[in-house]
C-alpha cells in the first residue's frame, strides 16, 4: 500500500512567478543600451569613412564570387545567429519542461544564447542597411532612406524581424508580471520571439536574390551548383524556423489538441518545399529537408545526449519533399499557382500519411483515428493555402508575380483560413461533474518515489478510441519529461473505462504529475501529485493510495503559475497588440517580395529591350 511518508521533501520552489527580479531587468537594460551605442558608433563611423575595416570585411567575405558586402555580412550574421538561437531555444524549452520556471532571464543559461541570436539577427538587418554608402544603390529594389542613402528592402525586413523578436524579450517579462509565468511555447510573447527569428530566413533568401541581380548587372554570377546548395540550405533554414512552433509536440508535452500537429507540419512544408522546388529546381525540396534533418538532429543530440536535458524528436518532411519533386515533373510546373495548390493538397493528404508512419514510431503519442476527420478538415485547406503562398514566394523571387489583386486575395484568404483553423483547434472543452478514480501502487524508493496506477474514468467522458489517455510528469528534474500512455483494461460494472500503467511515474520532489485526457474536443486533466510552491502560496497535493478527483482544464495544472487577477480587457488588449505586430511582419514580407519582384521584372524587361538597366530609388 502506498503511504505518504515515503515522499521525501524537495528543495523549496523559490523562483518568482511574475517576472524577473528588478536587478536582472536593470542589468539587461544597461547591457542592451551599451551594445546599441557601440553599434551606432560603428555604423556612423563607417558611413562617414572614419573606419574602413567594416567595408573591407564585406569585400573580403564576398571576394570569391564578387558578392556585395551588404549581402555577405548579413548572411554571415543570420547564419550564425539562427544556429545559436535554435540551440538556445531548444535548450530553453527542455529546461522548462524538465525543471520548471526559472528565476529570470539571467538565471537561465539558454537565454544568453537566445539573446545573442536575436541581437545578431537585428544586427544582420542593420548591417545591410548601413553598409551601402556614397550614394550606392544596393540592388534594383533599393529603398531611399535619405538623399544619398539607400538600403536593400530585404535588409529592412530582416532588421524589422530582429526588432520584433527582441521586443518580445522585455514584453515577456511584462507579460509575466501581469499574468504570471505561462510555461508554454505558445505564449503570445514567446510567439514573437520565435516568429521574428523564423521569418527572418525568408528575408535572407530575398536579400541574396537582390544581391544576385546586382551581381548580374556587373557581369558576374554565382556558379549554378553553389547557388543551388546555398539556396537549398536557406530554404532548409526557413523550414527549421517555421517548424519551431511544433516544439511542444516534439517534447511530448503538448498543451493543445493533437489536431494542431498535422496542421503545423503541412503549413511549414507547403510554404517552404513548394517555393524551393519552383525557384531553385530539381532536388531543392529534398535538399532543404536534408538540411533540416541534419541540423535538428545535431541540436537534438547536443541538448539530449550532451547536456542531459529532456529528449525531443522532430517531423520528417521527407515524404512531402518527394511528393513535391515528383509533381514537378508534370505539366503543372508551368502553372505555378496550380502547382502550389495541388502540391499543398498532396502534402495535406499523402504527405500526412507518410508523416503519420514516422510520428507513430518516434513521437510519444500516435495520431489516432479520433483526430483524423477534424485534423484533415483543418490541415488540407491550410496545406493548399500554404502551397499557394509558397508559389507566390517563388514567383516573387523570379520576378513573375501575378496581378496584385490575385496575390492579395491569396495572402488574405490564407491568413483567414489559417486563423479559422487555429481558432477551431483552440476550442477545447472540459467534462462537467466528471472525475477519475485512482489506485496507486508504490514501486519506487523513499528517495525517489514512483507509482503505477489503475485509473477508472467516469462513463461518458471518452469513447473507445480517444486521442490520448496518459500520465505525464514533468518539471521535476531527472529524465525531464516522463509520459506513460495508459493501456485500456476494459470497463467496470457501471460501464466506466479502466486504464492501467505501462511504466512507473514519479510522484515526489518537485515533479508535477497528472492524468491527461484528450478525446475529440475534450482536453482535460486530473492532478495526481503537485508539490508545495511557496511563491504561489500553493500547498502540496499528495498522491494517496486511492483517491477520486475532478477533471479540470489542463492549463490549470500545466500552467500552474498563471493568474487571472487582472480584468479580462487587459488580457484582450495584450493579445491584440501581439496580433497586430504579427500581422505587420506578414505585411512586411509581402511588401518586400512584391517590391523585389516588380523591380526584377522591370530590370529584365529593360535587358530584353537592349537598354542599360537603371537602378531606381
N, C-alpha and C positions, 0 to 999 in steps of 0.2 A: 504493500500500500504506500502511496506517495505521501510524504509528510513534509510540511513547510520548513521544518528545521534544517533540512539538508541544503537549503539555498543559502549560499554564503553572501555576505554583504559585498557589494561592488563599491568601487570608488565613487563618491558622490558626483552627480552631474552638476557642474558649475558653469558651463558655457552659457552666455546670455541668450535669451530667447527673442530679443527685439533689437537687433542692430549691434554694431561693434562698439567697443569702448571708445570714448571720445578721443583718447590719446592716439589710438590707431588711425582714426579719421584725420586727425591733425597731421600726423606724420605722412600719411599718404598724400594729403593735400600739398604739403610742403615739397615732397619729392616730385609730384607731378608738376608743380609750379617751376621748380628748378630745371627739370628736364625740358619743359616747354620754353623757358627763357633761353637755354643753351641752343635749342633747335632754331629758335627765331634769330638768334645772333648769327648762327651758321648760314641760315637762309639769306639774311641781309648781307653778310659779308660776301657770299657767293655772287649774288646778283649785282653787287657794286664793285666786283673784281678785287675785293680786299683779300680774298683767298682764291686759290686755283686748284687745290687738291680735290675738291668735290667735282670739278669739271674733269680733271684728269682721271678720277675714279670711274666716271661714266664712260669716258673714252676707252680706258683700259678694259673695262668689262665687255664693251661691245666691239673691241678691235678686231676680233677674229672674223666676224661676219658683218662688220660695219653697222651694227645696230646703234641707234641713238642712245645717249645717256639717260634721257627722260623715260626710256623704256627698260633699259637693263638694270638700273639701280632699283626701281620699284619691284621688278621681277625678283631680284635677289632678296629684297626685304620681305615680300609676300611669301616667297618660298620658305624662307627660314621661319618667319613668324607663324605661319599656319601649322608647320610641323611642331613647333614648340607649344603653340596654343592647344593643338589637338592632344598632345601628350599631357599637358596640364589639365585640360578639360576632363579627359577620361580618368586621370588620376583623381581629380577632384570628385567626380561622380562616385568613384569606387570608395573614396574616403568617407563620403557622406553615407553611402549605402552600408558600409561596414562599421563605421564608428559614430555616426550621428552628426549632429551640428558641431560647428567649431566656434571658437571664441572671437572670431572676426577675421578680416582679410589677411592680416599679418600672422595669424596663428595657424594658417593652413599653407604648407609648402607648395601645394599645387597652384595656389593663387598667384605666386610670383611668376610662374611660367605663363599663366593666362594673361597677367598684366603685361608682361614683356611682349607676348604675341599680339595683343590688341594694340599696344602702343606702337609696335613696329609696323603694324598694318596701317595705322594712321600716318606714320612717317613715310611709308611707301607711297601713299597717295600724294602727300605733300611734296615729296621729292620730285615726283613727276610734274607737279605744278610749278615749283620754284627753279628747277634745273634749266629750262629754256631762258635765255637772256639775250640782250642786244637785239630785240625785235624778232628773234627766231620763232617761226610758227611751227609747232611740233605736230605735223601731220595735217591732213586735209580737213579734219574735224575740229581743229583747234578753236578754243573759246577765248575771246579777248577779255582780259581782266583789267588792264589799264591800257593807256595809249600804246605802249611798247612792250606789253607783257601778255603773252599768250600761253595757254595751258591745254594739254590734251583733255578732252571731255571725259575720257575714261579715268584719268588721274583724279579728276574732281570727284567722280563717283566713288573711287576706291577710298579717297580721303573721307568722304561722307559715310561710307560703311564703317571705317575705323572710328570715326567720331560717334556714330550711332552705337557701336559696340562699347566704346569707352564710357559713354554717358550711362550705359546700363550698369556700370560698376557702382558709382555713387548712388544712383537711383535704387539699386538693390538694397543698399543699407537703409535708405529712407523707407523703402517698402517693408523691410523687416521691422523697423521701428513702429510703423503704422499697423501692420497686420501680422507681426510675428514671423518666425522663420518658416517659410514654406519649403520644406525639404523635398522638392520635386523639380525635375528638369523643366517642366512646362510652366514654371512661374513666369509671369509676364516680363519681368526684367531679365530673367535668365534667357528668354527667347530673344531679347535684344542683343545679348552678348553673342549667342551662337548664330543668330540670323545675320548680323553685320559681318562676322567673320566668314560665314558660309557664302554669302552673296558676293563678297569681295573677289572670289575666284572668277566669277563671271566678268568682273571688271578687269582683271589681269588678262583674260583671254581677249577682251575688247582692246586693251591697251597694246598688246602685241600685234593685233590686226592693224591698228593705226600705225605702228612702227613699220610693219611690213610694207604698207602702201608708201610710207615716206622713203623707205629704202629703194623701192622700185622706181621712185621718181629720180633717185640718184644713180640709177643703173645698177643697183646691187640687189641681191636676193639671197635669202637663206636656202641652203640645199633642201630639196624636197624631203629627203629621208630625215633630216634633222628637224624640219618643220613638223613632220608627221609625229615624230617622237615627242617633241616639246609640247605640241598642242594636245596630243592624246593624254599626256601627263597632266596638262592643265585641266582638261575635262575630267580626268580622274580625281583631281583635287576638288573640282566642283561637285562630283558625286559624293566625296567624303563630306564636304560642307553641308550638302542637303540631307545627308544620312545621319548627321549628328542628332537630329531631332528624335531619332528612334532609340536613343541610348537607354532609356528606362526598360524597354523591351529587351535590349541586349544584355542587361544585367539581371533580368528575370525579376524585376521589382516594378513592373508597370503599374501606374496608379490610374490607368484609364482602360476602357474596354478594349478587348483584343482586336476589334474591327479596325482600330487605328493602325495596326501593324502593316497589313497589306496596303492600306491607303498610302501611308508614307513611303513605302517601298516603290510603288508604281509612280508616285509623284516625282521622286528623285530620278528614277530610271527613265521616265518619259522625257523629261526636260533634257537630261544630260546625254543619254545614249542616242537619241534621235538627232540632236544638234551635232554631236561629234561625228556621226556617220555621214550626215549630209554635208557638213562643212569640210571635213578632212578627207574622207574617202574610205576605201575598203580597209577593214581591220581596226578602225578607230574606236568603235564601240567596245570591242573586246579588249583593246589596248587600255582604254580608260578603266575598265573593270579590273584588269590585271593589276594596274597601279593601285586601285582602291584596295584590292585584297592584300597586296603586298604591304602597304602602309598600315592598314588596320591590323594585319597580322603581327607586324612588328610592335605596334603600340600595345596590342593585347598581351604579347609576350612580356614586354617591359613592365606593364602595370601589374600583371598577374604573377608571373614567374620570377621576375627580378625584384619588384617592390613588395610582393606578397600581399597585394590587396585583392579586392573582390574580383572574381572571374567574370569575363564578359565575352560574348560572341558577336557576330555581325551578319547581315544579309549576304547572299551570294551574288545576285545580279547577273551571273554568267548566262543563265537561260534567256533572260531578256536581251542581253547583248547579242547572242547568237540569233535570236529571232529578228532583231533589227538588221543585222548583217545579211541574213538570208532574204529578207523582204527587199533590201536594196538592190538585189539582182533583178527585181521585177520592173515593169514599166512605171510603177508608182513613183520611183525615184525622180522621174521627170516632172512630177506634180508634187512638190514638197509638202504642201498643206495636206493633201490627201495621204501622202506617205506618213506624215506625222500622226494623223487621225487613226489610220489603220494600224500603224505601229503601236500607238497607245492602246488600241483595242486588244491587240495580241498580247501586249505586256500585261494588261489588266486581266487576262484570262489564261492563256497558255503559260505566260511568264510566271503567273502566280502559282500555277500547278507545280512548276519546277521549284519555285521558292518554298512551297509547302513541303516538298520532299526534303529539302535542306533544313527548313525550320524544325520539322519533326525529329530530325536526327540530332541537331546540335543545340537548339534552344530549350529552355527549361520546360516550356509548355507547348503542346501541339496546337495546330489550328483545327479545331474540332468542327464537326458538321453543324453544330449550333450556330456558328458565326458566319457561315458561308453565304447564305442568301443576303443578309444585310450587308456583309462585307463586300460582296460583288456589286450590290447596288450603290455602294459608296465608292468603291475602288475603280470600277470601269469608267464612269463619267470623268473622274479625276485623271485617270490614265490618258483618256482621249484628249482632255484639255491640256495635260502636260505635254503630250506628244505634239499638239499644235503649237504650244509655246516654244518647244524645242525647235520646231521647224522655223518659227519666226526668228529665233535667235540665230540659227544658221543662215537664214536668208539675209538678216541684217549684217552679219559678218561678210557675206558675199556681195553686199550692195544691191540686193534684189528684193527688198521688202515689197509686199503687196500694197495696194492702195491704203491710205491712212485709215479709212473707215473700217476696212477689213481687219487690220491689225488691232484697232481699238476694240472692235467687237469681240475678237478672240481673247484679248487680255482681260477685258471686263467680265466676259462670260466665264473665263477660267477662275477669276477671283470669286465670282458668285458661286460657281459650282463647288470650289474648294471650301468656301465659307459654309455653304449649306451642309456639306459632308461633315465638316468639323463640328458644326452645331448639333447635327444628329448624333455624332459619336459621343459628344459630351453629355447627352441626355441619358442619365442613369437613374435607377430607382432603388429604393430600399424597402424590402417587405415589411409591412406593418404588423406589429404584435407577433413577430416571428422570433424564434430563438433556436439555439443549438445546445445539446446536452453532451458533456464530455466525461469520459472515464480515462484518466491518465495513469500510466504505469511508469514508475521510475526505473530508468536503465542507466543513468549516469552516476556520477560520484558527488560527494559533498562539495568538492571544489568546483566541479563542472556539471551541474545538474542537467540531465536530459530526460525527455519522456517520449513515449509512444502514446498514441491516442486512439480511442474509439469515439466516433462522433455521430450523433443522431441529429439530423436536421428536420425541423418541423415539416410536415407534409405540405406540399403546395409551394414551397419556396423555390425548388428547382425541379426540372424534368429529368428524364432518364439519360440525357446527353448534354450536361452543362458544359460551358466553355472551360471552366476550371473549378475544382474544389481542392484547395491547397492550404497547407500551413506554412506560413512564412515567418522566419525570424531574421531580424536584421539589426544593424547598428550596435552590436554587442562585441565587435572585435572578432578575433579568431578567424573563421572562414569568410567573414564579410557578410554574405547573404546565404541563408540556409533555407531551401524550399523543399517541400515534400508534397508531391501530387498524390492525394489520398486515393485509395483503392475502394471501389464500391463493394459493399458486403451484404447486399440485399436490403430488406425493409423490416421494420418491426411490426408488431401486431396491429398498430394503428396506421400502417402504410407509410410511415416516415422512413426516408432513406438512411442507411447506415454506411459509414465510411471508416476505414482503418488506415493507420500509418504504414508507410513503407520504409521509413527510416526515423531515427531519433531526431528530435529538435531541442535546442537549448531553452531553458526556462529560468535562468538565473542571471545574476550580474546586471549588466545594462542592456541585455537583449530585450527587444520588443517582439513578442511572439503573438501571432493572431491567425485565426481561421479566415480565409478569403474565399468568397464565392462569386462567380460570375456566370449568369445564365440569361442569354438574351440581353435585355436592358438592366437586369438585376446586377448591381455591383455593390456588395455589402460585406461586412466583416464582423467577427466576434473576437474580442480580446481574450487571449489565454493567459499571458503574463506581461505586465508592464512594470518597469522599475520605478522607484520613487524618483522625483525630479524636483529638487529644491527651487530653482529659478521659476519653474512653472507652478509651484505650490501644489504638486500632484503627489499623492501617496501611492505606495506600491499596490498593484493589483496582483495578488498571489495566484499561483497555479495550484489549486487544491486538487485532491484526488478525484473528486467528482463535483461538477457544478453545471448550472444552466445559466446562460447569459443571452441577452437580446442581440439581434443584429443591429448594427449602426452603419452609417456611411463610412466607407473605408478611409476617407480623408480625415475623419475624426481621430483615427488611430495613427495612420501613416504620417500625417502632418499634425502631430500632437501639439506642436508649438504654435500653431496658428491661433489667431484671436479675432473675434468679431465684435470687439468693444466699440469700434467706430461706426458712425452712421453708414448705411448702405450706399449713399450717394458718393461718399469718398472713394469707396471701392470701385464704383462705376466710373467716376471721373479718372481715376488712376489707370484703369484698364483702357479707357478711351484714349488717353494720352499715348500709351504704348501702341495702340492700334493705329493711331494717326501717324506716328513715327514710322511704323512698319509699312504703311501704305505709301508714305513719302519715299522710302527706299525702293519699293517696287516701281513707283513712278519714275524714280531716278534712273534705274536701269533701262526702263522702256525709252525714256527720252535720250539716253546716251546711245543706245543701239540705233534708234531712229536717226539721230544726227550723223553718226558714223556711216550708216547705210546710205543716207541721202548724199553725203559728200563723196563717198566712194563712187556712187552712181554717176555723179556729175563729173568726177575726175576721169572715169573710164569713158564717158561719152566724149569728153574733150580729147582723150587719146585717140579714139576712133576717128574723130574729125581731123586729126593731124595737128591740133593746136597744143601749144605748150600748156601743161596743167597749171592752174592758178590756185594758190593757197589762199583761202578766204578766212576771214575772222569770224 
